Amino acid sequence: MKIRYFILMVLAVAVTAGCGPSYDDLKKMSQAEQAKLRHEDSLALKIGVLPTLDCLPIYVAKDCGLFDSTKADIRLKPFNSQIDGDQALVDGRLEGCVTDIVRGQRMKAKRGVSLDYVAATNAGWQLISNRLARIKRINQLDDKMIAITRFSATALLADLATDSAKLKDETVFKIQINDINLRLQMLLANEMDAMFLPEPQATTARLYKNPVLMDSRDKDLRLGVIAFNKNAMNDESRRRQLAVFISGYNAACDSINKNGIRKYTSTLKKYYQLDDKTINALPKTRYEHAKAPRQKDIDAADRWLK
């Protein structure tokens, strides 16, 4: 019986080997499939997004089917830092990304990228200090470290804060920490004296009793934007995709404004990994339809970059 069973097994393997695809065939199929996926991705409208609350309408539009998939293939590409998303935009791996005006204006001036700001977002940043450092006022940041991203809205705001407190540049150490979530972790781990945080990371920091020293929204600065590479959008099909994106984005803004942020708890947990406590503590937020940023905000970025 054992010999008979062994013979049957050998025959089965032989038949399978003879009739099935070879390793080379499987490899070729895999390469063909990969090529197909790359081609589909090249045709899609790719947008860089961040784990920040100004991206919520984009996530809601994607999850709720507000981007008409019959008219446009819109794909979200997540990044944990603005710099990484901006670099992907410069390299042509994205058509658009969520960023800020300071970085956008610098990409234009220094990298020669032609950008179109299709939407100003409600992005804001809070300067939050480490509660264990006992820093309650900006003028106590002398000889302290502030986490920022270079050539960004946070760098501009850091200069604004230290200038207002008459602190010397050489006595305040502005440390580049690009990853937003890492920046927050460093605050909670007592590894940084202060930092600029957007939402929802700022809410988490406040829940841990870390003091807020400054809020960009009190300075009448609106520096968040969604930027698209003009050269990548010259094609008529790209312009149709952009129209679908804007339509879905606006519909998501209306939905969030009507229902409130907590209506989208599942989306917040999916893209931000937030717990219920943080979600319930998020500030009331209103989103505006896609429109160009204010000229005064562009001018403020340009003055700082000079």
C-alpha positions in Angstrom: 0.0 0.0 0.0 2.8 2.4 0.9 4.6 1.7 -2.5 1.3 2.2 -4.3 0.6 5.5 -2.5 4.1 6.7 -3.3 3.8 5.9 -7.0 0.5 7.8 -7.1 2.1 10.8 -5.5 5.0 10.8 -7.9 2.5 10.7 -10.9 0.5 13.5 -9.4 3.6 15.7 -9.0 4.7 14.9 -12.5 1.3 15.7 -14.0 1.2 19.0 -12.1 4.6 19.9 -13.2 3.9 19.1 -16.8 0.5 20.9 -17.1 1.0 23.8 -14.7 2.9 27.1 -15.3 6.7 27.0 -14.9 8.6 29.3 -12.4 9.6 31.5 -15.4 5.9 31.7 -16.5 4.9 32.7 -13.0 7.7 35.3 -12.8 6.6 36.8 -16.2 3.0 36.9 -15.1 4.1 38.7 -12.0 6.1 41.2 -13.9 3.2 41.8 -16.3 0.9 42.3 -13.4 3.3 44.7 -11.8 3.6 46.6 -15.1 -0.2 46.9 -15.3 -0.4 48.2 -11.8 2.3 50.7 -12.4 0.5 51.9 -15.6 -2.8 52.2 -13.7 -1.1 54.2 -10.9 0.6 56.5 -13.5 -2.9 57.4 -14.9 -4.5 57.9 -11.4 -4.6 61.3 -9.7 -2.2 60.8 -6.8 -2.4 63.1 -3.8 0.0 63.1 -0.8 -1.8 63.3 2.6 -0.7 63.6 6.2 -2.0 62.4 9.5 -3.3 65.9 10.2 -6.9 67.1 10.7 -6.8 69.4 7.7 -6.7 66.2 5.6 -10.0 64.9 7.0 -12.2 66.0 4.1 -9.9 64.1 1.7 -10.1 61.0 3.8 -13.9 61.3 4.2 -14.4 61.9 0.5 -12.4 58.8 -0.3 -14.0 56.5 2.3 -17.6 57.7 1.6 -17.3 57.4 -2.2 -17.5 61.2 -2.8 -14.8 61.0 -5.5 -16.8 59.7 -8.5 -14.7 56.6 -9.3 -16.4 56.3 -12.7 -14.9 59.6 -13.8 -11.6 59.6 -11.9 -9.2 57.2 -10.2 -8.1 59.2 -7.1 -5.4 57.6 -4.9 -4.2 58.9 -1.6 -0.5 58.5 -0.8 0.2 58.8 3.0 3.3 60.5 4.4 4.2 61.3 8.0 6.1 64.5 7.1 5.5 67.4 4.8 9.0 67.2 3.5 8.6 63.6 2.2 5.3 64.5 0.5 6.8 67.7 -1.0 9.7 65.7 -2.4 7.4 63.2 -4.0 5.6 66.1 -5.6 8.8 67.6 -6.9 9.9 64.2 -8.2 6.7 63.7 -10.1 5.5 60.8 -8.1 2.4 62.9 -7.1 0.2 65.3 -8.9 -0.8 67.1 -5.6 -0.1 67.1 -1.9 -1.2 68.7 1.3 1.5 71.1 2.5 1.8 74.8 3.6 2.4 78.0 1.8 5.9 78.5 3.1 7.1 75.2 1.7 5.1 75.8 -1.5 6.7 79.2 -2.1 10.1 77.7 -1.4 9.5 74.8 -3.9 8.6 77.5 -6.5 11.7 79.7 -5.8 14.3 77.1 -5.0 13.2 73.9 -6.9 11.6 75.6 -9.9 8.3 73.8 -9.4 5.2 75.5 -10.9 2.5 75.1 -8.3 -1.2 75.8 -8.2 -2.8 76.2 -4.8 -6.3 74.7 -5.4 -7.4 75.0 -1.8 -6.5 76.8 1.4 -7.0 74.5 4.4 -7.8 75.2 8.0 -4.4 73.9 9.2 -3.2 75.5 12.4 -0.3 74.9 14.7 0.1 75.3 18.5 3.4 75.9 20.2 3.2 73.4 23.1 5.8 73.0 25.8 6.9 70.0 27.9 5.0 70.1 31.2 8.0 68.7 33.0 10.1 71.5 31.8 7.8 74.0 33.6 7.7 76.4 30.7 4.6 78.5 30.8 5.6 81.5 28.7 7.5 81.9 25.4 10.2 84.0 27.0 11.2 80.9 29.1 12.4 79.2 25.9 15.8 80.7 26.3 18.4 77.9 26.0 15.6 75.4 25.1 14.9 73.1 22.1 11.9 73.7 19.8 11.0 71.0 17.3 10.0 72.3 13.9 10.3 71.5 10.2 12.8 73.7 8.3 11.5 76.2 5.7 7.9 75.5 6.7 5.0 77.2 8.5 6.4 75.9 11.8 9.7 77.5 11.2 8.1 80.8 10.4 5.9 80.6 13.5 8.9 79.7 15.6 10.7 82.9 14.5 7.5 84.9 15.1 7.2 83.5 18.7 10.9 84.0 19.6 10.9 87.5 18.1 7.8 88.5 20.0 9.6 87.4 23.2 12.8 89.2 22.2 14.8 86.0 22.4 18.1 85.8 20.4 18.3 83.2 17.6 21.5 81.8 19.0 19.9 81.0 22.4 16.9 79.1 21.1 17.6 75.8 19.5 15.2 75.0 16.6 15.5 71.3 16.0 14.3 69.7 12.7 11.9 66.8 13.5 9.9 66.3 10.3 7.8 63.3 11.3 4.7 64.7 13.0 3.9 61.7 15.1 7.6 61.3 16.1 7.6 64.9 17.2 4.6 64.2 19.5 6.3 61.1 20.9 9.4 63.0 21.8 7.3 65.5 23.8 5.5 62.7 25.6 8.8 61.0 26.3 10.3 64.2 27.8 12.9 64.4 24.9 12.0 67.9 23.7 11.3 71.2 25.5 8.7 72.5 23.1 7.3 72.0 19.6 4.8 73.1 17.0 2.0 70.6 16.6 -1.1 70.5 14.3 -4.3 68.8 15.1 -5.0 66.0 16.2 -1.5 65.7 17.7 -2.0 69.0 19.6 -5.1 67.5 21.3 -3.1 64.5 22.5 -0.4 66.8 23.9 -3.0 68.9 25.7 -4.6 65.8 27.2 -1.3 65.0 28.8 -1.4 68.5 30.4 1.3 70.1 28.3 0.9 73.9 28.2 0.0 75.8 25.0 2.2 78.8 24.6 1.0 80.1 21.2 -1.7 79.3 18.6 -1.2 80.3 14.9 -4.9 81.0 14.6 -4.5 83.9 17.0 -2.0 85.4 14.6 -4.4 85.6 11.6 -2.2 83.3 9.6 -3.8 80.7 7.3 -0.8 78.8 5.9 -2.2 75.4 5.0 -2.8 74.5 1.3 -3.4 71.7 -1.1 -0.9 72.2 -3.9 -0.8 70.7 -7.4 2.0 70.6 -9.9 0.8 72.7 -12.8 3.0 70.9 -15.3 1.4 67.6 -14.3 -2.1 69.0 -14.7 -1.8 70.3 -18.3 -3.5 67.3 -19.8 -7.3 67.5 -20.2 -7.8 64.2 -18.5 -5.9 65.5 -15.5 -8.1 68.6 -15.3 -11.2 66.4 -15.3 -9.7 64.4 -12.4 -9.0 67.6 -10.5 -12.6 68.7 -11.0 -13.8 65.4 -9.5 -11.4 65.8 -6.6 -12.6 69.4 -5.8 -16.2 68.3 -6.1 -15.7 65.4 -3.7 -13.6 67.6 -1.3 -16.3 70.2 -1.2 -19.0 67.6 -0.5 -16.9 66.2 2.3 -16.5 69.6 3.9 -20.3 70.1 3.8 -20.9 66.7 5.3 -18.4 67.2 8.2 -19.7 70.7 8.9 -23.3 69.3 9.0 -22.6 66.1 11.0 -19.6 67.1 13.1 -16.2 65.4 13.3 -17.2 62.6 15.6 -19.6 61.3 13.0 -16.5 60.1 11.2 -15.0 58.3 14.2 -14.2 55.2 12.0 -12.3 57.4 9.6 -10.4 59.1 12.4 -9.4 55.7 13.8 -8.4 54.3 10.5 -6.1 57.1 9.3 -5.0 58.7 12.6 -5.1 55.7 15.0 -6.9 57.9 17.6 -8.6 56.5 20.6 -12.1 57.6 21.8 -10.7 59.9 24.4 -8.8 61.9 21.9 -11.6 62.0 19.4 -14.0 63.3 22.0 -11.5 66.0 22.9 -10.9 67.3 19.3 -11.9 71.0 18.9 -14.9 71.9 16.9 -13.6 72.4 13.4 -15.2 74.0 10.3 -14.0 73.3 6.8 -14.3 75.6 3.8 -14.8 74.8 0.2 -11.7 74.7 -2.0 -10.5 78.2 -2.8 -7.2 79.9 -3.3 -5.3 81.1 -0.2 -5.3 84.7 0.8 -2.6 86.9 -0.9 -1.6 88.2 2.6 -0.7 84.7 3.6 1.4 84.2 0.5 3.1 87.6 1.1 3.8 86.6 4.7 5.6 83.5 3.5 7.6 85.3 0.9 8.7 88.0 3.4 9.9 85.3 5.8 11.7 83.3 3.1 13.7 86.4 2.1 
